[in-house]
Amino acid sequence: MSPPSPAQAPVAYEFFAGGGLAGLGLSGFRIGFANDLDAMKAAAFRANHPETPFRLGDVWDITLGDLPGRPDLMWASSPCQDLSLAGARGGLKAERSGAFWGFWRLVEGLQAEDRGPSAVVLENVCGLLTSGGGADFSAVCEAMTRAGYRVGALEMDAALWLPQSRPRLFVVGLKCADHLASEGPAQPFHSPRLIRAHARLPQSVRDAWAWWRLAPPSQRNGDLASVLAPEAEWLGEAETERLLALLSPLHRQRLEAIRASGERRIGAGFRRVRREGDQRVQRLELRFDGLAGCLRTPSGGSSRQYVIKAAEGRVRIRRLTGREAARLMGLPDDYRLPDRDNAALKLTGDAVAVPVVRALSDQLLLPAVAVQTRALKPRATASRA
Ligand SMILES: C[S@@+](CC[C@H](N)C(=O)[O-])C[C@H]1O[C@@H](n2cnc3c(N)ncnc32)[C@H](O)[C@@H]1O
């Protein structure tokens, strides 16, 4: 069967779109509307997707009249700062994460006008499973259940596809998709902490719950060394020594062992503030398992990632570049990044990994909306804004 032409393709709306990485993974969908309030990301989105109607502004300012036609899928990568295990926890009621509800009122509003989507996705950090003692996860699942979706979640680590450790939670609500659910949880995407969170959900949600079926990729696409730019410059000696002075005794020992072996090894390093006794200490932490650590937005030096090279008894360090970060998110090299490296790192550190979205799209979302579309025929195609 030949793929649908863009005009016939199912339509997705991309909320909290950033640089549009979710949309890139939603192959097979046409993005009929996208929104984000960050001007730098909006510029990158428009540069890469000039044909997509993009609205710059707060999700709470969008009205139903701004949304064209009937979407098949509504995707939300809502802000996670308040839910992140790495940050202070305010939960979904906190102002930033609360933006999810600005999105959700639009889903409900479209449903009331008989143009609601047959699929909804919330992408977030795994801290959503436990923030507010589980109340936030429960609230999201209850909202989807009340709106008539079968709801299920998957914890997906981008490291299965790409050389970056990046576990993320995807809460997926689908209509007409019983055939896409398994009898019970299955590894690797129904993690022990997801199973525990499911057990804490109210009975009404568990009745509508689905363990969505998804196959992992057969292998990862390369290791950290495979995304590195050979021309990037190493830091000078003084800066290198200053960073190496931040190693904990254990990490120093590991690096010394590698250095002493004379082996050529590429690793990743990131600065973290750790509590040691009653002190908070800035540390450089290293990994040599072929993966980068989870990319974050560079707000303050602590989240910046480094490349470490040990070869012939010498250790060199440099900052990860924006282009390398983009490759770690699965972006092709023709993706137009912002000129400033810090902006490129912000865009990529906030984003969702493209091949993870593609796996969800191919195995769950497209099959689900295809069933619904057949059930609804004839239907009006969403027009562009
Ligand atoms: C986790 S990032 C998602 C990035 C996106 N999925 C990507 O792949 O690039 C969350 C995004 O939500 C945007 N955002 C935060 N609050 C918002 C609001 N009230 N209205 C619209 N966008 C908002 C931020 O600018 C940020 O780009």
The ligand as an SDF file (V2000), in Angstrom:
LIG
                    3D

 27 29  0  0  0  0  0  0  0  0999 V2000
    9.7150   19.9140   27.6470 C   0  0  0  0  0  0  0  0  0  0  0  0
    9.7170   21.2000   26.4790 S   0  0  0  0  0  0  0  0  0  0  0  0
    9.0780   20.3730   25.0470 C   0  0  0  0  0  0  0  0  0  0  0  0
    9.9080   20.5470   23.8120 C   0  0  0  0  0  0  0  0  0  0  0  0
    9.4500   19.8460   22.5560 C   0  0  0  0  0  0  0  0  0  0  0  0
    8.7220   18.6340   22.7620 N   0  0  0  0  0  0  0  0  0  0  0  0
   10.6110   19.5420   21.6360 C   0  0  0  0  0  0  0  0  0  0  0  0
   10.7770   18.3980   21.2960 O   0  0  0  0  0  0  0  0  0  0  0  0
   11.3790   20.4420   21.3030 O   0  0  0  0  0  0  0  0  0  0  0  0
    8.3490   22.1550   27.0390 C   0  0  0  0  0  0  0  0  0  0  0  0
    8.0170   23.3270   26.1580 C   0  0  0  0  0  0  0  0  0  0  0  0
    6.8450   23.9640   26.6580 O   0  0  0  0  0  0  0  0  0  0  0  0
    6.9490   25.3570   26.4000 C   0  0  0  0  0  0  0  0  0  0  0  0
    5.9940   26.0040   27.3230 N   0  0  0  0  0  0  0  0  0  0  0  0
    6.1010   26.1360   28.6540 C   0  0  0  0  0  0  0  0  0  0  0  0
    5.0070   26.7430   29.1760 N   0  0  0  0  0  0  0  0  0  0  0  0
    4.1770   26.9910   28.1220 C   0  0  0  0  0  0  0  0  0  0  0  0
    2.8980   27.6000   28.0090 C   0  0  0  0  0  0  0  0  0  0  0  0
    2.2530   28.0780   29.0870 N   0  0  0  0  0  0  0  0  0  0  0  0
    2.3480   27.7110   26.7850 N   0  0  0  0  0  0  0  0  0  0  0  0
    3.0040   27.2460   25.6880 C   0  0  0  0  0  0  0  0  0  0  0  0
    4.2160   26.6570   25.7360 N   0  0  0  0  0  0  0  0  0  0  0  0
    4.8040   26.5300   26.9430 C   0  0  0  0  0  0  0  0  0  0  0  0
    8.4160   25.6700   26.6420 C   0  0  0  0  0  0  0  0  0  0  0  0
    8.8140   26.8280   25.9360 O   0  0  0  0  0  0  0  0  0  0  0  0
    9.0870   24.3950   26.1200 C   0  0  0  0  0  0  0  0  0  0  0  0
    9.5350   24.5430   24.7930 O   0  0  0  0  0  0  0  0  0  0  0  0
  1  2  1  0
  2  3  1  0
  2 10  1  0
  3  4  1  0
  4  5  1  0
  5  6  1  0
  5  7  1  0
  7  8  2  0
  7  9  1  0
 10 11  1  0
 11 12  1  0
 11 26  1  0
 12 13  1  0
 13 14  1  0
 13 24  1  0
 14 15  1  0
 14 23  1  0
 15 16  2  0
 16 17  1  0
 17 18  1  0
 17 23  2  0
 18 19  1  0
 18 20  2  0
 20 21  1  0
 21 22  2  0
 22 23  1  0
 24 25  1  0
 24 26  1  0
 26 27  1  0
M  CHG  2   2   1   9  -1
M  END
$$$$
